[in-house]
Amino acid sequence: MMKQHIIFRTLLIGIVLISGLFQSCEEVIDVDLNEADPKLSIDAVIDLDQLAQVQLSYTSSYFSDTEPEYETNATVLLSDSEGNTETLAHQGKGKYTGSTIKGKIGNTYELKVTVGNQTFTGESRFMTPTQVLKLEYKKFDGFGGNEDEQEYTLIITLKNNPKEENYYLVKYYIDDAEKEESYSIWTHEQYANEEAVVFEPFFSFTEDQKITIEAFSIDEGTYDYYNQLSDIIDQRGGGGSTPFNPKSNMGKDVLGYFRAWSFDTKSIQVGVEEEKIK
C-alpha cells in the first residue's frame, strides 16, 4: 500500500520526564531543557547529469533562532563505479560542490566526508528515471465539501518498469512553493507487473492554484530513509513513545542523507492549458 506522509525538519531535543506534575495546582515546577551536543548534518545529493552538492552543518538547540554552525574545513571526496574520483570544493557556509563527476543512470556513487580524524562514508545508486505520463485533476467534495469554492484533487500516472526493482518519491508544489509537509513513496512490489502507476495524493487545491509535482526515482536506501521519516510521523501523530532520528547512510553519528536520484516534473492548473503553465 502506498504511503503518504508528513515531512518535517529533524531536530534534536532533550526529553524530560516529569513525575508528580498534577500533585498540586500551586506547585511551581522548573523544567531544565538541556541542550544536546551538536551533531554533524550531511545533506548531499547528485542529480542526473548534474554535479554533486553537499551541505555540512551542525545541529543547534531546539530554541535557537541563530544561523547554524557550518563545517568549512572538511575533505569531501566523491567517486563513481566507473573509477572516477574528485575532491569537492568548499564554496562557503559549509557548501561543497563537484566539478567533473555528474550523475549517470546505473552508476553507484560513494561519498566520503572527513572532519578532523573522523571519516563518514555512504553510497547511493542511480536508478532508471520515471516519467510523469499524466497529471490530471477531478472535483473533490471532501468531508462535506467547501460551499464557497470548488476543490480538486490530483490523479497522477507515472511510468513504471516491471522488470526492475523501482522505488519512487513524489514531492508537491503549490504556486511554485514546496508543500513541505507532504510527500508520497512506494516500492516496485506494489506495482510489480504494471507498466504504469496511478494514484491520488491526499490533498486538495482550488482552481486559482498551480500544482507542480516532482517524481523522483530513488534507490532502496533512500526509500528506507523516507520510510523511517514516515514512522516517526506516525509515532508523533499517535503520541508514540521514544523519538528517534532516521538512520543516515553516512554513519550512525551523523544526521542527513546522501542520495543519487533523478526526477521528472509536470504542472497543472484547473482550466489552464499545460503548455501555458510550464
SEPA-148442 format. One record per residue: residue number from 1; residue in three letters; chain; x, y, z of N, C-alpha, C in turn. Coordinates in steps of 0.1 Angstrom, whole numbers, plus 5000, padded with zeros to 4 digits. Layout:
N
SITE  pos  code  unit   nxx   nyy   nzz  caxx  cayy  cazz   cxx   cyy   czz
SITE  NUM   ALA     A     X     Y     Z     X     Y     Z     X     Y     Z
...
//
This chain:
278
SITE  pos  code  unit   nxx   nyy   nzz  caxx  cayy  cazz   cxx   cyy   czz
SITE    1   MET     A  5008  4988  5000  5000  5000  5000  5009  5012  5000
SITE    2   MET     A  5006  5022  4991  5014  5034  4990  5013  5042  5003
SITE    3   LYS     A  5024  5048  5007  5024  5056  5020  5025  5070  5016
SITE    4   GLN     A  5017  5079  5023  5018  5093  5021  5019  5099  5035
SITE    5   HIS     A  5029  5108  5036  5032  5112  5050  5037  5126  5050
SITE    6   ILE     A  5038  5131  5063  5043  5145  5065  5058  5145  5067
SITE    7   ILE     A  5065  5154  5061  5079  5156  5062  5081  5168  5072
SITE    8   PHE     A  5092  5167  5080  5095  5178  5089  5110  5179  5091
SITE    9   ARG     A  5115  5190  5095  5129  5192  5098  5133  5184  5111
SITE   10   THR     A  5143  5176  5110  5148  5168  5121  5154  5177  5131
SITE   11   LEU     A  5150  5176  5144  5155  5184  5154  5160  5175  5166
SITE   12   LEU     A  5170  5179  5173  5174  5172  5185  5169  5180  5197
SITE   13   ILE     A  5163  5173  5206  5158  5180  5218  5159  5170  5230
SITE   14   GLY     A  5163  5175  5241  5163  5167  5253  5149  5164  5258
SITE   15   ILE     A  5146  5152  5262  5133  5148  5266  5133  5147  5282
SITE   16   VAL     A  5125  5155  5288  5124  5155  5303  5111  5148  5308
SITE   17   LEU     A  5112  5138  5316  5101  5132  5321  5098  5138  5335
SITE   18   ILE     A  5085  5142  5337  5082  5149  5349  5072  5141  5356
SITE   19   SER     A  5075  5138  5369  5066  5130  5377  5059  5139  5387
SITE   20   GLY     A  5047  5136  5391  5040  5143  5401  5036  5157  5396
SITE   21   LEU     A  5033  5158  5383  5030  5171  5377  5017  5177  5383
SITE   22   PHE     A  5008  5168  5386  4995  5173  5390  4992  5171  5405
SITE   23   GLN     A  5003  5169  5413  5001  5168  5427  4996  5180  5434
SITE   24   SER     A  5000  5192  5429  4995  5204  5434  4993  5215  5423
SITE   25   CYS     A  4982  5221  5423  4980  5231  5412  4988  5244  5415
SITE   26   GLU     A  4993  5245  5428  5000  5257  5432  5015  5255  5431
SITE   27   GLU     A  5019  5243  5429  5034  5240  5428  5040  5245  5416
SITE   28   VAL     A  5052  5252  5417  5059  5257  5406  5070  5247  5402
SITE   29   ILE     A  5070  5243  5390  5080  5233  5385  5089  5239  5375
SITE   30   ASP     A  5102  5239  5378  5112  5244  5369  5117  5232  5360
SITE   31   VAL     A  5115  5234  5347  5120  5223  5338  5132  5228  5331
SITE   32   ASP     A  5143  5219  5332  5156  5222  5326  5157  5215  5313
SITE   33   LEU     A  5155  5222  5302  5157  5216  5288  5171  5217  5284
SITE   34   ASN     A  5179  5206  5287  5193  5206  5283  5195  5206  5268
SITE   35   GLU     A  5205  5213  5264  5208  5214  5250  5217  5201  5246
SITE   36   ALA     A  5213  5195  5236  5220  5183  5231  5233  5188  5225
SITE   37   ASP     A  5243  5179  5225  5256  5182  5219  5254  5183  5204
SITE   38   PRO     A  5260  5193  5197  5258  5194  5183  5262  5182  5175
SITE   39   LYS     A  5254  5178  5165  5258  5167  5156  5260  5172  5142
SITE   40   LEU     A  5269  5165  5135  5271  5169  5121  5259  5164  5113
SITE   41   SER     A  5255  5173  5104  5244  5170  5094  5250  5171  5080
SITE   42   ILE     A  5248  5160  5073  5253  5159  5059  5241  5158  5050
SITE   43   ASP     A  5239  5168  5042  5228  5169  5032  5235  5168  5018
SITE   44   ALA     A  5235  5157  5012  5242  5155  4999  5234  5149  4988
SITE   45   VAL     A  5235  5154  4976  5227  5150  4965  5235  5151  4952
SITE   46   ILE     A  5233  5141  4943  5238  5142  4930  5226  5139  4920
SITE   47   ASP     A  5222  5149  4912  5211  5147  4903  5216  5142  4890
SITE   48   LEU     A  5207  5137  4882  5210  5132  4868  5217  5143  4860
SITE   49   ASP     A  5229  5140  4854  5236  5150  4846  5240  5162  4853
SITE   50   GLN     A  5241  5162  4866  5244  5174  4874  5256  5170  4883
SITE   51   LEU     A  5263  5180  4888  5274  5179  4897  5269  5177  4912
SITE   52   ALA     A  5277  5171  4920  5273  5168  4934  5272  5181  4942
SITE   53   GLN     A  5263  5181  4951  5262  5193  4961  5261  5187  4975
SITE   54   VAL     A  5269  5192  4984  5270  5187  4997  5269  5199  5007
SITE   55   GLN     A  5260  5198  5017  5259  5208  5027  5263  5202  5041
SITE   56   LEU     A  5273  5208  5047  5277  5203  5060  5274  5214  5071
SITE   57   SER     A  5267  5210  5081  5264  5219  5092  5262  5211  5105
SITE   58   TYR     A  5259  5219  5116  5258  5212  5129  5244  5216  5135
SITE   59   THR     A  5238  5206  5141  5225  5208  5148  5227  5218  5159
SITE   60   SER     A  5216  5226  5162  5217  5236  5173  5206  5233  5183
SITE   61   SER     A  5205  5241  5193  5195  5240  5203  5181  5241  5197
SITE   62   TYR     A  5171  5234  5203  5158  5234  5198  5152  5248  5198
SITE   63   PHE     A  5156  5257  5207  5150  5270  5208  5159  5281  5201
SITE   64   SER     A  5170  5276  5195  5179  5286  5189  5173  5291  5176
SITE   65   ASP     A  5174  5304  5174  5169  5310  5161  5181  5316  5153
SITE   66   THR     A  5193  5313  5157  5205  5318  5151  5209  5309  5139
SITE   67   GLU     A  5217  5314  5130  5222  5306  5119  5230  5294  5123
SITE   68   PRO     A  5229  5282  5117  5236  5271  5122  5251  5272  5120
SITE   69   GLU     A  5259  5265  5127  5273  5265  5125  5276  5255  5113
SITE   70   TYR     A  5285  5260  5104  5288  5253  5093  5302  5246  5094
SITE   71   GLU     A  5304  5234  5087  5317  5228  5087  5324  5232  5075
SITE   72   THR     A  5335  5240  5076  5341  5246  5065  5355  5240  5062
SITE   73   ASN     A  5360  5231  5071  5373  5225  5069  5373  5210  5066
SITE   74   ALA     A  5362  5205  5060  5361  5191  5057  5368  5188  5044
SITE   75   THR     A  5372  5175  5043  5376  5170  5030  5365  5161  5024
SITE   76   VAL     A  5360  5164  5013  5348  5157  5007  5352  5151  4994
SITE   77   LEU     A  5352  5138  4994  5356  5130  4982  5344  5123  4976
SITE   78   LEU     A  5343  5123  4963  5332  5116  4955  5338  5107  4945
SITE   79   SER     A  5334  5095  4945  5338  5085  4934  5327  5078  4928
SITE   80   ASP     A  5328  5073  4916  5317  5065  4910  5322  5051  4906
SITE   81   SER     A  5313  5043  4901  5316  5029  4898  5323  5028  4885
SITE   82   GLU     A  5326  5039  4878  5334  5039  4866  5349  5041  4869
SITE   83   GLY     A  5352  5044  4882  5366  5046  4886  5370  5060  4887
SITE   84   ASN     A  5361  5070  4886  5364  5084  4887  5363  5089  4901
SITE   85   THR     A  5372  5098  4905  5372  5104  4918  5375  5119  4918
SITE   86   GLU     A  5369  5126  4926  5372  5140  4927  5370  5145  4941
SITE   87   THR     A  5377  5157  4944  5375  5164  4957  5366  5176  4955
SITE   88   LEU     A  5356  5176  4963  5346  5187  4961  5352  5200  4967
SITE   89   ALA     A  5349  5211  4961  5355  5224  4966  5345  5231  4975
SITE   90   HIS     A  5350  5237  4986  5342  5245  4995  5338  5258  4989
SITE   91   GLN     A  5326  5262  4989  5321  5274  4983  5317  5284  4993
SITE   92   GLY     A  5318  5281  5006  5314  5290  5017  5302  5284  5024
SITE   93   LYS     A  5301  5287  5037  5290  5283  5046  5287  5268  5045
SITE   94   GLY     A  5298  5260  5045  5296  5246  5045  5291  5239  5033
SITE   95   LYS     A  5290  5247  5021  5286  5241  5009  5298  5237  5000
SITE   96   TYR     A  5298  5224  4996  5308  5218  4988  5302  5214  4975
SITE   97   THR     A  5309  5217  4963  5304  5213  4950  5314  5205  4942
SITE   98   GLY     A  5309  5196  4934  5318  5189  4925  5322  5197  4912
SITE   99   SER     A  5331  5192  4904  5335  5199  4892  5335  5190  4880
SITE  100   THR     A  5336  5177  4881  5338  5168  4870  5328  5157  4869
SITE  101   ILE     A  5325  5150  4880  5316  5138  4880  5302  5143  4881
SITE  102   LYS     A  5294  5137  4871  5280  5140  4870  5271  5127  4872
SITE  103   GLY     A  5259  5129  4876  5250  5118  4878  5247  5111  4865
SITE  104   LYS     A  5248  5097  4865  5246  5089  4853  5238  5077  4857
SITE  105   ILE     A  5229  5073  4849  5220  5062  4851  5228  5049  4853
SITE  106   GLY     A  5225  5042  4863  5232  5029  4865  5244  5029  4874
SITE  107   ASN     A  5250  5041  4875  5262  5043  4883  5259  5043  4898
SITE  108   THR     A  5269  5038  4906  5269  5039  4920  5279  5049  4925
SITE  109   TYR     A  5275  5057  4934  5284  5068  4939  5287  5066  4954
SITE  110   GLU     A  5300  5069  4957  5304  5068  4971  5309  5082  4975
SITE  111   LEU     A  5304  5086  4987  5308  5099  4992  5316  5097  5005
SITE  112   LYS     A  5327  5104  5007  5335  5103  5019  5337  5117  5024
SITE  113   VAL     A  5333  5119  5037  5334  5132  5043  5343  5130  5055
SITE  114   THR     A  5355  5137  5055  5364  5136  5066  5365  5149  5074
SITE  115   VAL     A  5362  5149  5087  5362  5160  5096  5372  5157  5107
SITE  116   GLY     A  5383  5164  5108  5393  5160  5118  5398  5146  5116
SITE  117   ASN     A  5397  5138  5126  5401  5124  5125  5390  5114  5122
SITE  118   GLN     A  5378  5119  5119  5366  5111  5116  5363  5111  5101
SITE  119   THR     A  5360  5099  5096  5356  5099  5082  5342  5092  5081
SITE  120   PHE     A  5333  5098  5074  5319  5093  5072  5317  5089  5058
SITE  121   THR     A  5312  5077  5055  5311  5072  5042  5297  5067  5039
SITE  122   GLY     A  5292  5070  5027  5279  5065  5023  5279  5063  5007
SITE  123   GLU     A  5269  5056  5003  5268  5054  4988  5253  5054  4984
SITE  124   SER     A  5251  5057  4971  5238  5057  4965  5239  5054  4951
SITE  125   ARG     A  5228  5048  4945  5229  5043  4931  5218  5050  4923
SITE  126   PHE     A  5221  5054  4911  5212  5060  4901  5203  5049  4895
SITE  127   MET     A  5190  5050  4897  5180  5041  4891  5175  5047  4878
SITE  128   THR     A  5168  5038  4870  5162  5043  4858  5152  5053  4861
SITE  129   PRO     A  5152  5065  4854  5143  5076  4857  5128  5072  4853
SITE  130   THR     A  5119  5077  4861  5105  5075  4858  5101  5087  4849
SITE  131   GLN     A  5088  5087  4844  5082  5098  4837  5068  5101  4842
SITE  132   VAL     A  5065  5113  4843  5051  5117  4846  5043  5116  4833
SITE  133   LEU     A  5036  5105  4831  5028  5102  4819  5016  5111  4818
SITE  134   LYS     A  5009  5113  4830  4997  5121  4830  4996  5128  4844
SITE  135   LEU     A  4992  5141  4843  4988  5148  4856  4975  5154  4853
SITE  136   GLU     A  4965  5148  4861  4951  5152  4859  4945  5157  4872
SITE  137   TYR     A  4933  5162  4871  4925  5166  4883  4911  5162  4882
SITE  138   LYS     A  4904  5161  4894  4890  5159  4894  4884  5167  4906
SITE  139   LYS     A  4871  5169  4905  4864  5176  4916  4865  5168  4929
SITE  140   PHE     A  4866  5175  4939  4867  5169  4953  4856  5175  4962
SITE  141   ASP     A  4848  5167  4968  4838  5171  4977  4843  5171  4991
SITE  142   GLY     A  4854  5165  4994  4860  5165  5007  4850  5159  5018
SITE  143   PHE     A  4852  5163  5030  4844  5159  5041  4833  5168  5042
SITE  144   GLY     A  4823  5167  5033  4812  5176  5033  4813  5187  5023
SITE  145   GLY     A  4825  5189  5017  4827  5198  5007  4829  5213  5011
SITE  146   ASN     A  4833  5221  5002  4835  5235  5005  4824  5243  4998
SITE  147   GLU     A  4815  5249  5005  4804  5256  4999  4808  5268  4992
SITE  148   ASP     A  4819  5275  4995  4823  5287  4989  4831  5285  4977
SITE  149   GLU     A  4839  5275  4976  4848  5273  4964  4850  5258  4961
SITE  150   GLN     A  4849  5255  4949  4851  5241  4944  4866  5237  4947
SITE  151   GLU     A  4868  5225  4952  4881  5220  4954  4884  5208  4944
SITE  152   TYR     A  4896  5205  4942  4900  5195  4933  4911  5186  4939
SITE  153   THR     A  4913  5174  4934  4924  5166  4938  4932  5161  4925
SITE  154   LEU     A  4944  5156  4927  4952  5152  4916  4950  5137  4913
SITE  155   ILE     A  4952  5134  4900  4954  5120  4896  4967  5119  4888
SITE  156   ILE     A  4976  5111  4894  4990  5111  4888  4993  5097  4882
SITE  157   THR     A  4998  5097  4870  5002  5085  4863  5017  5086  4860
SITE  158   LEU     A  5024  5076  4865  5039  5075  4863  5043  5063  4856
SITE  159   LYS     A  5053  5064  4848  5059  5052  4841  5066  5043  4851
SITE  160   ASN     A  5063  5030  4850  5069  5020  4858  5076  5009  4850
SITE  161   ASN     A  5087  5004  4854  5094  4994  4846  5092  4981  4854
SITE  162   PRO     A  5083  4972  4850  5081  4959  4858  5093  4950  4858
SITE  163   LYS     A  5103  4952  4850  5115  4944  4850  5125  4948  4861
SITE  164   GLU     A  5123  4959  4867  5133  4965  4877  5126  4966  4890
SITE  165   GLU     A  5135  4967  4901  5130  4970  4914  5131  4985  4916
SITE  166   ASN     A  5119  4991  4914  5119  5006  4914  5114  5011  4927
SITE  167   TYR     A  5118  5023  4931  5114  5030  4943  5111  5044  4939
SITE  168   TYR     A  5100  5050  4944  5096  5063  4939  5093  5073  4951
SITE  169   LEU     A  5096  5085  4949  5092  5096  4958  5086  5107  4950
SITE  170   VAL     A  5075  5113  4955  5068  5124  4948  5067  5136  4958
SITE  171   LYS     A  5072  5147  4954  5070  5160  4961  5060  5169  4954
SITE  172   TYR     A  5054  5178  4962  5044  5186  4957  5047  5201  4959
SITE  173   TYR     A  5043  5209  4949  5045  5224  4950  5031  5230  4947
SITE  174   ILE     A  5028  5241  4954  5016  5249  4952  5021  5263  4949
SITE  175   ASP     A  5018  5267  4937  5022  5281  4932  5037  5282  4934
SITE  176   ASP     A  5044  5272  4930  5059  5271  4930  5065  5271  4944
SITE  177   ALA     A  5058  5270  4954  5063  5268  4968  5061  5254  4972
SITE  178   GLU     A  5072  5248  4977  5071  5234  4981  5061  5231  4992
SITE  179   LYS     A  5053  5222  4990  5044  5217  5001  5052  5208  5010
SITE  180   GLU     A  5059  5215  5020  5069  5208  5027  5064  5197  5036
SITE  181   GLU     A  5052  5197  5039  5046  5188  5049  5040  5175  5043
SITE  182   SER     A  5043  5173  5030  5037  5162  5023  5046  5155  5013
SITE  183   TYR     A  5045  5142  5012  5052  5135  5001  5046  5121  5000
SITE  184   SER     A  5049  5115  4989  5044  5101  4987  5055  5092  4983
SITE  185   ILE     A  5055  5080  4988  5066  5070  4985  5059  5056  4982
SITE  186   TRP     A  5065  5048  4974  5061  5035  4972  5072  5026  4966
SITE  187   THR     A  5071  5013  4966  5081  5004  4961  5075  4997  4948
SITE  188   HIS     A  5084  4990  4942  5081  4982  4930  5071  4971  4933
SITE  189   GLU     A  5072  4966  4946  5064  4955  4950  5049  4958  4949
SITE  190   GLN     A  5045  4971  4950  5031  4974  4950  5026  4975  4935
SITE  191   TYR     A  5035  4976  4926  5031  4977  4911  5040  4968  4903
SITE  192   ALA     A  5043  4956  4908  5053  4947  4903  5051  4944  4888
SITE  193   ASN     A  5039  4942  4884  5036  4937  4870  5029  4948  4861
SITE  194   GLU     A  5030  4960  4866  5023  4971  4859  5033  4980  4852
SITE  195   GLU     A  5029  4985  4841  5038  4995  4833  5035  5009  4837
SITE  196   ALA     A  5024  5011  4845  5021  5025  4849  5016  5025  4864
SITE  197   VAL     A  5019  5035  4871  5015  5037  4885  5005  5048  4885
SITE  198   VAL     A  4993  5046  4890  4982  5056  4891  4978  5057  4905
SITE  199   PHE     A  4978  5070  4910  4974  5072  4924  4969  5086  4926
SITE  200   GLU     A  4963  5088  4937  4957  5102  4941  4963  5106  4954
SITE  201   PRO     A  4971  5116  4955  4976  5121  4968  4964  5127  4977
SITE  202   PHE     A  4966  5127  4990  4956  5131  4999  4957  5146  5002
SITE  203   PHE     A  4955  5155  4992  4953  5169  4995  4945  5175  4984
SITE  204   SER     A  4939  5186  4986  4931  5193  4976  4936  5207  4973
SITE  205   PHE     A  4931  5213  4962  4935  5226  4958  4924  5233  4951
SITE  206   THR     A  4925  5245  4948  4914  5253  4942  4919  5257  4928
SITE  207   GLU     A  4910  5262  4920  4913  5265  4906  4923  5276  4904
SITE  208   ASP     A  4925  5285  4914  4934  5295  4912  4948  5291  4916
SITE  209   GLN     A  4950  5279  4919  4964  5274  4924  4970  5266  4913
SITE  210   LYS     A  4983  5268  4910  4990  5260  4901  4997  5249  4909
SITE  211   ILE     A  4996  5236  4905  5001  5225  4912  5013  5219  4904
SITE  212   THR     A  5024  5217  4910  5036  5210  4903  5040  5198  4911
SITE  213   ILE     A  5043  5187  4904  5049  5176  4911  5063  5173  4906
SITE  214   GLU     A  5071  5167  4914  5084  5162  4911  5084  5147  4914
SITE  215   ALA     A  5086  5138  4905  5085  5124  4907  5100  5119  4906
SITE  216   PHE     A  5105  5115  4917  5119  5110  4919  5120  5095  4917
SITE  217   SER     A  5130  5091  4910  5134  5076  4910  5145  5075  4920
SITE  218   ILE     A  5144  5067  4931  5153  5066  4941  5157  5051  4943
SITE  219   ASP     A  5169  5049  4951  5173  5036  4953  5167  5031  4966
SITE  220   GLU     A  5169  5019  4970  5163  5013  4981  5166  5020  4995
SITE  221   GLY     A  5179  5024  4996  5183  5030  5008  5176  5044  5010
SITE  222   THR     A  5175  5051  4999  5168  5064  5001  5153  5062  5004
SITE  223   TYR     A  5147  5052  4998  5133  5048  5002  5132  5045  5017
SITE  224   ASP     A  5142  5037  5022  5142  5033  5036  5143  5046  5045
SITE  225   TYR     A  5151  5055  5041  5153  5067  5048  5139  5075  5050
SITE  226   TYR     A  5132  5077  5038  5120  5084  5039  5109  5076  5046
SITE  227   ASN     A  5110  5063  5045  5101  5054  5052  5102  5056  5067
SITE  228   GLN     A  5115  5057  5072  5117  5059  5086  5111  5073  5090
SITE  229   LEU     A  5112  5083  5082  5106  5096  5085  5091  5094  5087
SITE  230   SER     A  5085  5085  5078  5071  5082  5079  5067  5076  5093
SITE  231   ASP     A  5076  5066  5097  5074  5060  5110  5074  5070  5122
SITE  232   ILE     A  5084  5080  5121  5085  5090  5131  5072  5098  5132
SITE  233   ILE     A  5067  5102  5120  5055  5110  5120  5043  5102  5125
SITE  234   ASP     A  5042  5089  5122  5031  5081  5127  5032  5080  5142
SITE  235   GLN     A  5044  5079  5148  5045  5078  5162  5041  5092  5169
SITE  236   ARG     A  5046  5103  5163  5043  5116  5168  5028  5119  5167
SITE  237   GLY     A  5022  5115  5156  5008  5118  5155  4999  5110  5164
SITE  238   GLY     A  5004  5098  5168  4997  5090  5177  5001  5090  5191
SITE  239   GLY     A  5010  5100  5194  5015  5101  5208  5025  5090  5211
SITE  240   GLY     A  5033  5085  5202  5042  5074  5204  5052  5076  5214
SITE  241   SER     A  5060  5066  5216  5069  5066  5228  5083  5073  5225
SITE  242   THR     A  5093  5066  5223  5107  5071  5222  5109  5077  5208
SITE  243   PRO     A  5113  5090  5208  5116  5097  5195  5130  5092  5190
SITE  244   PHE     A  5132  5092  5177  5145  5088  5171  5147  5095  5158
SITE  245   ASN     A  5159  5095  5153  5162  5101  5141  5164  5090  5130
SITE  246   PRO     A  5159  5093  5118  5161  5083  5107  5175  5080  5105
SITE  247   LYS     A  5178  5067  5102  5192  5062  5100  5198  5068  5088
SITE  248   SER     A  5210  5074  5089  5217  5080  5078  5225  5069  5071
SITE  249   ASN     A  5227  5070  5058  5236  5061  5051  5251  5066  5052
SITE  250   MET     A  5253  5077  5059  5266  5083  5061  5272  5078  5075
SITE  251   GLY     A  5265  5070  5082  5270  5066  5095  5261  5069  5107
SITE  252   LYS     A  5263  5062  5118  5254  5064  5129  5256  5077  5137
SITE  253   ASP     A  5267  5083  5136  5270  5095  5143  5266  5108  5136
SITE  254   VAL     A  5259  5108  5125  5256  5120  5118  5241  5119  5114
SITE  255   LEU     A  5236  5131  5110  5222  5132  5105  5223  5135  5090
SITE  256   GLY     A  5211  5133  5084  5211  5136  5069  5213  5124  5061
SITE  257   TYR     A  5214  5127  5048  5215  5115  5038  5222  5119  5025
SITE  258   PHE     A  5228  5109  5019  5234  5111  5006  5226  5104  4996
SITE  259   ARG     A  5221  5111  4986  5212  5104  4976  5216  5108  4962
SITE  260   ALA     A  5215  5097  4953  5217  5099  4939  5203  5097  4933
SITE  261   TRP     A  5197  5107  4926  5184  5105  4921  5181  5113  4909
SITE  262   SER     A  5171  5110  4902  5166  5118  4890  5151  5120  4892
SITE  263   PHE     A  5146  5130  4885  5132  5133  4886  5126  5139  4874
SITE  264   ASP     A  5113  5137  4872  5105  5143  4861  5095  5152  4868
SITE  265   THR     A  5091  5162  4861  5082  5172  4867  5071  5176  4857
SITE  266   LYS     A  5060  5179  4863  5049  5184  4854  5040  5193  4863
SITE  267   SER     A  5033  5203  4857  5024  5212  4864  5010  5212  4858
SITE  268   ILE     A  5000  5216  4866  4987  5216  4861  4979  5227  4869
SITE  269   GLN     A  4969  5233  4862  4960  5243  4868  4947  5241  4862
SITE  270   VAL     A  4936  5242  4870  4923  5240  4865  4920  5250  4854
SITE  271   GLY     A  4915  5245  4843  4911  5254  4832  4922  5261  4824
SITE  272   VAL     A  4935  5257  4827  4946  5263  4820  4954  5253  4813
SITE  273   GLU     A  4957  5255  4800  4964  5245  4792  4978  5243  4798
SITE  274   GLU     A  4983  5231  4797  4996  5227  4803  5007  5235  4797
SITE  275   GLU     A  5007  5237  4784  5018  5244  4777  5020  5259  4783
SITE  276   LYS     A  5009  5264  4788  5010  5278  4792  5014  5280  4807
SITE  277   ILE     A  5016  5269  4814  5019  5270  4828  5032  5263  4832
SITE  278   LYS     A  5040  5258  4822  5052  5252  4825  5062  5263  4829
//
